[in-house]
């Protein structure tokens, strides 16, 4: 049997029912904040979509983002959509190695010039950093990214490393890591942040690209607003406990068992914008807060440096106690010295019967 | 600068800077006042000064009837917003977490809705106090630019905190960063303005009470 050329054919070959496919389209329409009447349009466009060429570049990363996409609990429509894009280059998933692998990338760039999508996961050493920190086939990450995006339609930065620099960029950033948007200025960059991102968000972005041929509306961090428009806190099922002032104070106290708010255990949900609370993980099974674990804020820039994971959001990131103690000692010493000086001055004045007029006192004020 | 950069700046280096300025400035003031001492009194004491001193620190929380009769608005609204400010500052759960991390001691806090309501009342009381100050010719005449500055630096942390809690400024890192910044301005301004009364009021009350106690007079 010939390889399917359209997404619709591929899905049917994989045994996806029409009903299952339309359910996915309706869910996608909802997530993109479109009216339900758009679902048939999405279905039609997706069915007829040609397999777009995708070049996936992995730089300074942990492969967690790829794991997130490929280790979903069961084969589902999201996975199949991922199967039916023409993933022409991906270190972890491709069979080819060495020259053949690099040739596949060059071939895809050549055949689909101006139309292919580049997906990047991982940050990369910036143009001024030592390129030796991360190379592929002897090519520095920077050179490979710049060469590959030259003919791309758009770049999708998957994961917080690609979107914001992530763990490699965390203080003290030994490899001079930068994000994709720091380097790519002349192509649209979509940031799908998260450590790792919710798989459905990646497929949702691809679905929009296939359906409308357009890129989603982005927030100020270049993230699709449909998925990153609301905070974890605002959509959290534990929010009523926050509003009532009921908090777990340790991981095994009565509050934790009763499912109360995890703010005091370090939950960064109030500052974190992601779709975990609504879309959940592992096929909608659960998500970190539901599992009793505070949100780390992994979809926000510099979350590694944003204070301890188990410290409340209001706790300062420095060492305020030490600063306060040192400053207090200095202040007290200076104050005592100033007080003693004034005291001896006034004693001297008393001794020599110095006179002072009201006008002089007025001038001193 | 992204909102997140702003939040991390206010939560990190700026906070350290603000509490350093606050601690150095305030302790210079207090240590100087305390080491200056008081002029020696050669008269035979009629009583001990310590207990009356401490008692006066407490008793001055109650307004005397004369003041209440002359200026009920000032007493009621003034008490209202002072208490509200202290409650919002010391009994809001995120603040208790902050205090615990800085001073190493914590205490029980109030449920969020109660602090929220108290904050709203405090904001209204502060607005009323400002309107009163502007509309009363005597008060307006007596007011200096510093008084309006103090009003603003007191009002802003409450306002930004209220807006951040209700998530009326987006994205949230910007809201929280603005709130922390306004609190830092308060801390930096505190030792160099009449805001020092937060600490010196108690020293003054004690001295007053102790002097009267020494003379054997009730204060």
Interface residues (C-beta under 8 A of the other chain):
Chain A: X220 X221 X231 X233 X234 X242 X243 X244 X245 X246 X247 X263 X264 X270 X271 X273 X300 X301 X302 X305 X306 X307 X311 X312 X313 X314 X315 X316 X317 X318 X319 X320 X321 X323 X324 X326 X327 X328 X330 X331 X332 X333 X334 X335 X336 X338 X339 X340 X342 X343
Chain B: X2 X3 X4 X5 X7 X8 X11 X12 X13 X15 X16 X19 X20 X21 X22 X23 X24 X25 X26 X27 X28 X29 X30 X31 X32 X33 X34 X35 X36 X37 X93 X94 X95 X97 X98 X101 X102 X103 X104 X109 X110 X111 X112 X113 X114 X167 X171 X172 X173 X176
